[in-house]
Amino acid sequence: MSGKTVKRLAPPDPILTGCVLALLSFSILMVYSTSISVAEVRYNDPFRIIGHWLVYIPAGLAVMWGLSRIEVTWWRAIALPVLAVAIVMMIAVLVPGLGREINGAQRWFSLFGLTLQPVELLKPAVVIYMAYYMSSFPDRLHAFSSGLAPMLVVLLISLALLLLQPDFGSAALLSAVCFCMWFVGGVPIRHLLLLLSTFLPLAAVVLVAAPYRLQRLTSFLEPWSDPYGSGYQLIQSMIAFGSGGVFGTGIGQGVQKLFYLPEVFTDFISASIGEELGLVGVLTLILLFATLLGRGIWLAIQNQDMFSRLLILGCMVILGTAFIINLGAAMGLLPTKGMPMPFVSYGGSALIGECILLGLVLAVQRHQGGNVRQKEKAAHRPQKKRGGSKEPLRESSGQMDKDLEPLF
């Protein structure tokens, strides 16, 4: 019998993967239902949009599975190169001729007929960097100049590039994620309070400086003041929710998707869910996402490695915040913002970005779960000796663990 123990990866967490597959199934059903009329008019092919979506979903799942097999220490080692690549891409998308402008915002690359948003790489890159810095230099966090300041510079560069596109929603999302990670990572409260006292007034100035942002804010507060202009989208969304009642009108029976509600299969897909599946469908959606986020937070709490804990936390905060913003905006609880619902709204770049985030979470779970499982098995597995007697197999040494390679 060989003296070398094989280190295996744990299988992907069934709760996380089950929730994602359920949300994607939800998405396929609703994107199909809501996109037929739009695709028929735009492309003369009622199945074009759902056909593209059925290509994006396997691609996203493949990315998620592939990233989950990468050792967590690799992400810590390449934190700076990944961040550098993401920032270069964010700069490149602003260059005329490289970036593509859609609806007044220059946020996309166009490659082979596909549109890609570099912000979907920037989000995980910033999370990896923040987790790397706080876990590698915990003794520096008590001093502002060597602790928070370097991380703040990275955040400010990212925010500046986002506002130049412009993408205020992603800027606000990234700021919220960084503050959460800083709080959990051990940055002194006084530093965070000082930063908040500066950030919030600046955010308010940026919000009201652009007329269209101010218009969104006023229409959110009183959409009926301009029912055919700035308040139109929110009013149609609320009509969709109200029409659904408790059990909905039925799959395919919604009316708002017939060119009443814009962005019906992307930013406002939750309104169509409310119309066709009713309150029951919306509550099911909330339950699935709450389970996904709860499981992720539980994995972060159980983890003893600070880098892994912060990595999971950052990824979960991005997904959770995006879900709250999307659903809140569609229900009129938050100002309207073009942010897709994770794993539900149609959008290839967004889905790939979401799968990257969950792939990072599963990477932590699979490698550490595999290590623990193998050690537990090794501690209780009997080993035959030449004389026929048995004794417990010793736990592998640290040197042996370094030589182990994953099989799958």
N, C-alpha and C positions, 0 to 999 in steps of 0.2 A: 504494500500500500504506500502510495506516495506520501511524503511528509508535508507536501504543499497543499494548503487549503485554498479552494477557489472562492473568490469573492464575487458574489452575485448581486445584481441590482434588485432592489425590491420592486414589485410591480407598481405601476402608477396607482395613486390613491383612488380607490373606487368611488369615494364620495365626490371628490373634485372632478374626476373624469365623467362620472354619471351625471352631475349637474351640467357640465359643459355639453355633453351629448344631448341632454334633454333640452337645453336652451337652443342648440343648433337645430334640433328637430322642430321646435317651436318656430324658429326662424324660417326654415324651409317651407313650412306650412303657410306662414303669414306672408312671406315674400312672394310665394306663388300666387296667393289669393289677391294681393294688393298690386302686383306689377303687371298683370295680364293686360289691362286696358291701356296703361301707359306704354308698354312695349309694343302693343298693336299699333298705336298711333305714331310713336316715334320711329320705330324700326320696321313696321309692317310684319312683325314676328312676335306673337304673344308670348313665346317661350324664351325669348332672347335673354331677358334679365335673370330669370330663374335658372336658365342654362349656364350662364356665367357663374352664378352663385354656387351651383353644384360642382363647379371646377375649383372655386376659391376654398370651399370648405375642406375637401380632402388635402389641398395644399397647406392650409393652415394647421390641420391636425398633424400632417407630416412634420411641419416645422416644430410644433409643440413636442411631439414624440422625440424628434432628433435632439432638441435642446435638453430634454429631460435626461438624456444619456451622458451628458457632459459633466465631468466632475466639477463640483462647486469651486474647488481651488483654482480651476482654470479661469473662472469668471473673475475671481479676485486678482489673478495675475494680469489679466488683459483689460482691467477696468479703464486705464488711461488710454490705450489705443482705441478701444470701442468708443469712448467719449470723443476722442479726436475725430474719428471717422464721422460720427453723428453730427458734430459741429461743422465739419467741412461740407457735408451734404446739405445742412441747413443754410450755409452761405451760398452754395452752388444753386440752390433752388431760386434764389433771389436774382440770379444773373439772367438778364434778358436773353432768350434763345435757348437757355437750359431749362429754366422753370416754366411751367405752364400756368396761365392765369385763368381762373374759373370764378365767375360771379364776383369779380373785383378783388379776388385774393390770389396771390401767387404762392401756392403751397404745394404744388404737384410737379413731379417729373412724368413725362409721357414716354413710355418705352414699349415698342411692339404692340401698340394699341391699348396698353394698360396704363393706368395712372397710379403713381406711388407717392405717398406722403412721407418725407423724411422725418417728420415729427414723431412718427410711430417707432422709429429707431432711437430718437432722442430721449423719449420717456424712459425706456429700460436702461439706456446708457447712463442717464443722470442717476437713476436709482442704484445701479451697480457702483458708480463712482462714490456716491454718498455712503453707501454701506461699506465700501472699501476703506474710505478715509477714516470714518469713525471707529471701525474695528481695528485698523492698523495703528492709529495714533490716538488712543483714548486719553493719554496723558496731556495732549495738546488742547483738549476741548475746553479746559478751564480758562485759558487765555483767549481773548477775542481775536487777536492778531494771528495766532497760529492755529486756532481751532475753527471758529465759525467763518472767519474772513476768507480763507481759500475756497471753502464750499460756497460761500456767498458770491464770490467772483464767478464761479461756474454757473450758478443759478442766474445771475444778472446777464451774463452773456447769452444764455439760452432764452431768457425773457426778451432781450433786445431783438434777437433774431425772430422770435415768434411775433412780436408786435410789428416788425417791419413787413410781415406777410400780408395783412395782419391776421393774427389768430389770438384774440384776447382770451377766449375760453380755455385753450390749451395752456396759455400763460398762467391763468388763475389755477388751473388744475395742477400744473407742475409746482407752483408755489405752495399749494396746500400739501402736496405730497412731501416736499422738502421739510416743511415745518413739522409735520408729523414724525418724520424720520429723525429730525434733529432733537425733538422732544424725547423720543424713546431712546435715542442713541447717547444721551447724556450731556447735551449742550446745556449750559446753565440757563435757568429760567429768566434771569435778569437780562441775558443777551437776547433771548427770544422776544421778551417784552419790549426791549429797546428797538429791535428790528421791526416788530409789529407796529409800533408807534410811528415809524417812518413809512413802512410799506402801505398801510391802509390809506393814509391821505394821498400818497402817490397813485395808488390804484384808483381812488375816486376821481382824481384829476384825469387819468388816462381814460376812464370810463365815460366821462362827460365831454372829453375833448373831441371825440368823433361824433358827428351828428347822428349817424345810424345807430351807435350804441345807446345814445341818450334816447332816441326814438324807441328802441326796444324796451328800455326801462319804463318809459311813460306808457307804452302800449301794454306792458305787463300789469301795470297798476290800474289802468282803465282802458281795456281793449275796445270797449264800445264807443269810445270817443272817436275812433277812426275805423269803423267796421269793415270798410272796403280797402283800407290801406295797411297801416302798420299793425292793426289789431286783427286783420283778417285770418291769419294762420292760427292764432290762438283761439279765436272764436270757433272756427271750423273744427279744431281739435276738441274743444269742450263739447260741441254738438255731437261728435263721434262718441265720446265717453258717455254722454247722457243718453244717446240712442240705444246703447247696448244694454242698459239695465243690469239685471243680475246675471242672466245667462247668455246675453248677446243675441244678435240677429242670426247667427249661424255662419259657418265658414263660407266665404264667397258671396254672402248676402249683404255686405256692407255697402253703403251708398257714398260715404265721404271719399272713398278711393276713386270715385268716378270724376276726377279732376276738380273736386271741391277743396280737398286738403292737399296742399303741396308737400313734397318730400314724404309721401305716405309710406314708402317702404324703407326709408332711411331714418331721418331724425324723428319722424312722428309715427313710427311703426307701432308704438305703444297705444296711440289713439285708435288705430285700426284693431288692435287686439281688444281694446275696451269695447269697441263697437260690435265686433263679430263674436267675441267670446265672453263679453260682459265682465262684471265684477269678479266672477269666478276665474276667468282667464288672467286678469290683472293680478289677483291675489296669488294665483299659481306661479306667475312670473316672479313676483316679489319673494315668494317662499323659496323658489329655486335659487335666486340670487343671494338671499339671506343665508341659505345653507352653504353655498359656495364660499361666501365671504367668511362665515363663521368657521368653516373647516380650515380655511387658510390662516385665519388669526390663531386658531388653536394650534396648528402646526408651528407657527412662529413662537407662541408662548412655550411650547414643549421643547423647542430647540435651545441648546446651551451655547451654540456658537453665535457670537454677536453679528458677524457678517451675514450668516444665513438667516438669522432672525430679522435683521433690518432689510435684507433682500426680499423676503416673503412679505414683510409689512408694506414696503414701498409698492410692490406689485399689486397687493390687495387694495391698498388705498386708491391707486389709479383706477382699478376696475370698479370699486365701490362708488367713488366720487362721480365717475362718468355715468354710472347707472342712475344715481340720485339726480344728477343734473338733467339727464335726458327725460326721465319720468316726471320730474318736477316741472320742467319747462312745458311738456305736453299737457300736464294737468293744470297749468296756470299758477303753480305754486312758486315758480322761479322765472326770471326773465328768459325769453326765448333765446336759445343758443343752439347752433348747429353742431351738436355733439351726438354721435351715434350711440345706441344702446349696445353695450358689449355682448357679443355672441348672438345678437338678435337682429340688429339693423343690417341692411345690405351695405356692403362696402369692403372691397378686397384689402386695401391697405390697412384699414382699421382692424379687420379680422386677423391679419397676419401679425399686427402689433399686439393684439390681445393674446394670441397664441404664443407669442414670444414671452409675454409676461407670465402666463401660466406654465410655460415650459421651464422657466427659471424656478418657479415654485416647486414643480415636480422634480426638478434636478436635485434640489435640496432633499425632498422627501424620499426619492428613490435611492440615492446614494447613502444617506444616513440610515434610512430604514433597512436597506440591504445589509449595512455593516452590523447593525444591532441584531438583525435576525440571524445572520451567520454566526455571530459570537454566542448567541443564546443556544443555537443548535450545536455548536462546537463544544460548549460547556457541558452538554448532556449526552453527547454521542459516545457510545462505548467503542473502544479500539481493541482489536484482537492482538494478543502477543503470541510469540512462537509456542509458548507452553500451553496455549489455549485459554489462559486466564484473561480477564478483561479489567480494564481500568478506565476511568473517565479520561476523555481526550482533553488535553490541556488547551487553554485558550491561546490563540496564535500570538506571537510576540509582535512588537511594533515593527521590527525589521521585516518580518514576514508579511505584514499588512501592506508594506510599501511595494512588495513584489507582486501583489495580487492584481489580476486583470479581470474586468467584467466580461461575462460571457454574452450578455444580451442587454 
